[in-house]
């Protein structure tokens, strides 16, 4: 899945001369928490609701409402944007796992999406990544889930998926990752069918450690 499949297109933006008051109103009206800063058609930074709140007077200010509004209208984005801010962006053709890694490494919650012409075409946020993960794992659907451990051996996945197919079961998704503590691979298989005991028994007959079996019923909150 690529960034272009999950990003929000035509994102709201601000310029260097946009006031803090206007930026805050834009975030509130559109229920967003970050805005790319554009100058002459190029992204030169990004501001978040936290940035704007930090630049605003504290709640303990002695300023009147009129004075506060005047101050926020007078203060521009260019006044609070860090000098020589490194703009961390991503291409729409990158995969979402690349976006997740970049966000994690740079401790940011959103990335402007820039095409090959250097134009802003979207924005992808941590919420978009969470939604993509939910869709990929199929956790909103009724299913059964089997967690088990296996050694790293060529053909293991093919053997297990063939066994499941022979039992007439349909795999919603399969995830495998290395568990350092057990020095084994953990596999998580979700099946469309709720009756999966025959699959569990077959896994145990192969000497595999089945950690858990969970049935996801309609409306269950997990």
RAVENMO-V678882 format. One record per backbone hydrogen bond with DSSP energy under -1.0 kcal/mol. NH is the residue of the N-H (numbers start at 1). CO is the residue of the C=O. Records with the same first field share a line. If there is no record, write none. Layout:
NH = CO + CO
//
This chain:
3 = 94
4 = 92
5 = 2
6 = 3
7 = 3
8 = 123
14 = 36
18 = 15
20 = 75
21 = 72
23 = 19
24 = 20
25 = 21
26 = 22
27 = 23
28 = 24
29 = 25
30 = 26
32 = 27
35 = 47
37 = 45
38 = 14
39 = 42
42 = 39
44 = 37
45 = 37
47 = 35
49 = 33
52 = 48
53 = 49
54 = 50
55 = 51
61 = 58
68 = 64
69 = 65
70 = 66
71 = 67
72 = 68
73 = 69
74 = 70
75 = 71
77 = 18
78 = 16
79 = 76
80 = 77
81 = 77
85 = 82
90 = 112
94 = 91
96 = 1
98 = 95
99 = 95
100 = 96
101 = 97
102 = 98
103 = 99
104 = 100
105 = 101
106 = 102
108 = 103
111 = 124
113 = 122
114 = 90
115 = 119
118 = 115
121 = 113
122 = 113
123 = 8
124 = 111
126 = 109
129 = 125
130 = 126
131 = 127
132 = 128
133 = 129
134 = 130
135 = 131
136 = 132
137 = 133
138 = 134
139 = 134
141 = 138
143 = 216
144 = 191
145 = 214
146 = 189
147 = 212
148 = 187
149 = 209
150 = 185
153 = 151
156 = 153
159 = 155
160 = 156
161 = 157
162 = 158
163 = 159
164 = 160
165 = 161
166 = 162
167 = 163
168 = 165
169 = 164
172 = 190
173 = 190
175 = 188
177 = 186
179 = 184
183 = 179
184 = 179
185 = 150
186 = 177
187 = 148
188 = 175
189 = 146
190 = 173
191 = 144
192 = 170
196 = 194
200 = 196
201 = 197
202 = 198
203 = 199
204 = 200
205 = 201
206 = 202
207 = 204
208 = 203
211 = 147
212 = 147
214 = 145
216 = 143
220 = 217
222 = 220
//
